[in-house]
Amino acid sequence: MGPGPAPHVGRPAHRPAPRGPRPIWLDPSHGPLLTDLLAGGLISPVWCTSRRGDATTITGPLLGLPDFPYLDLPRPQITTSHPNGYLWKRDHVDPWLGRAPVAWIDDDFTARDHTWAAERTARGQPTLLVQPDPYTGLQPNRPDEIRKWARHQGAADSVHSTKAAQPAPPQVGRPFTGRTTR
């Protein structure tokens, strides 16, 4: 979704009424890109969007994606995505992840989010932030970058005797309401 009313070339606007007053722009090519990325089984997808469960019931089907679990984010009364200088979702994702590695795709990261990712990685919790341009979306080379990163994590896990604990995924189609760690 783009940050404003600028044109989204090649992407039709969808208004997921009645829940979403703001349109979302979807590029039909993103569905196959994500499907291909997930085909290798290296990545376990989880929606983390302010659209919450609508992501799996509206957005996913519009892109031809199967049901994915989602984090049931709160509905904060904020006027910016960065009330504390970083993406507000991070306060909920970080505890949920625990020590698990993550490749997180979002078009709304700030420099503070990238610093958080670097610090998390330095602590042995590999973190890749993928930030597509909000107007052009996920480019075809980005899934290759994520796949390469995920393969490297798998190779690193086979070298080390301890593997980071993976968070238990939320149930598909059911809201994830709580690990005490996000």
N, C-alpha and C positions, 0 to 999 in steps of 0.2 A: 504494500500500500504506500503510495506516495504521500509526502508531507503536506501537500496543498493542491490547489486547483489547476496546476500546470497540466498540460496534455500528457497523456500516457499512451504514446504511439503504439498501436497494435494491440492494446489491451482493453477489452471492454470493461466498462464500469458495471458493477453489480451492487444493488442496494438490498442487503439481506433483511428486508422488512419482516416483522415489525421491530426487530431488535436493534438494527444498526442504522442510525441516521446518516452516518458517513458512508459514502460508497467505498468499495474495495475494487482495485484494478487487478485483474488476473491475466497473466500471460498464459495462453493455452499450452505453450511449449514447456512450462515449468513442471507440469504433471509428469510427462515422460522423463524429464531430467531427474526429478526426485525419485521416480519409480526405478530408473536405472541405477541411481546411487544406492538405493536400498536393496537392490537385487542380490548383492554380494553378502548380505547378512552381517556386515561389519558395523552397521549403524542401526540403532533402535530408535525410531522416531517418536517424538512426543511434541504435541502442539503446546506452545507457550505464547498465547496471544490474548489480547484483551477481548477477543471474540469468544474465548473460552470454548464451550462445547459446540458452538456454531461452527468452529473450524472443522470439526469432524463431520458435522451433519450438513453443512452448506458449502464451505470453501473446498474441502477435500473432494466431494463429489463433482464440483464444477471443474476441478482439475483432473478428474479421473483417478483420484487416490483412494485407497481403502481406508477404513476407519483406523485412526491412530488414537492412542490414549492422549489425554491433555491434562495440563495442570489447571486446576480450577482457581484461577487468580482472583483476588479480591477486586472490588470496584472502588478504587480510591477516588476521593474527591480532589482531583488535581487538575491543573490547567496546562500542564506541560508533561511530556514524557520523562523529564529529568528534574523532578522537584528537588533532589539532593545533588544535582550535578552529574548523575549517572542514570542509566535506564532503570526505571522504577521496578521492572519485573525482576531485576537481579536480586532484590531482597527476598524474593520467594523462590527463585531458582537455586541460589547458592546453598541454602540448607538442604533442599531436596536432593541435590546432587551428592552431598556428602563428599567423599573422596573420589568419586567416579570421574573418568575423563569425559569431556564434552566437546562436541563441535556444535556451536550455536549460531544459527543463521538469523540475523535481524538487521533491518536497515536503519536502526535508530540508536546505535551505540555511540558513546562519547569517549573522549580520551581517557576518562576515569574508568570506563569499562575495560578498555584495552590494558590499562595499568593493572586492574584487578585480575585479568586473564594472565598477564605475565607473572604476577605474584603467585597466583594459584599454580601455574605451571612450575615455577621455581620451587614450590613446596611439594612437588611430585604428583600434582593433580593436573594432567595435561588438559589444556584449554585452548581451543581454537575458536576465535570469533570470526565469522564470515559476514561481512557487511556489504550487501549489494547496494548499488545506487538505487534510491527509492523510485526513480523515474524509469530506469531501464531494467531493473529487476536482476534476478539471478542469471548470470551469464554462463554459457555452456562449459567454460573451463573450470568453474568453481566446484562442481561436484567431483571433478577429477582431483582437485586440490584436497577436498575433504576425504575422498577415498584413499589417497596417498597418505594423508595424515593418520587415518584410522588404521591402515596397514602397518604403519610405523609403530603405532601404539600396541598393536598385536605382537609385533616382533619384539618390542621392548618388554612386553609382559612375558614372553617366552624366555627371555634372557634372565629376568629377575625372578626370584623365588616367591615374592609376594605380589599379588595383583590387587589393585585398588578395588575396594568394595563397590559393587554396582548398586545403584538405587533400585528398589523394586518398582517396576513400572506400574502406573495406575492402570486400572482395568479399562479396556477399550470401551468407549461409549459411556463410561461412568466418570464423574468428576474426581480428580485427585484432590483430596482436601487435607492431606496432611502427613507429612513427615514433620517432625518438630524442628527440622533443620533448614528450612528455606528462609 
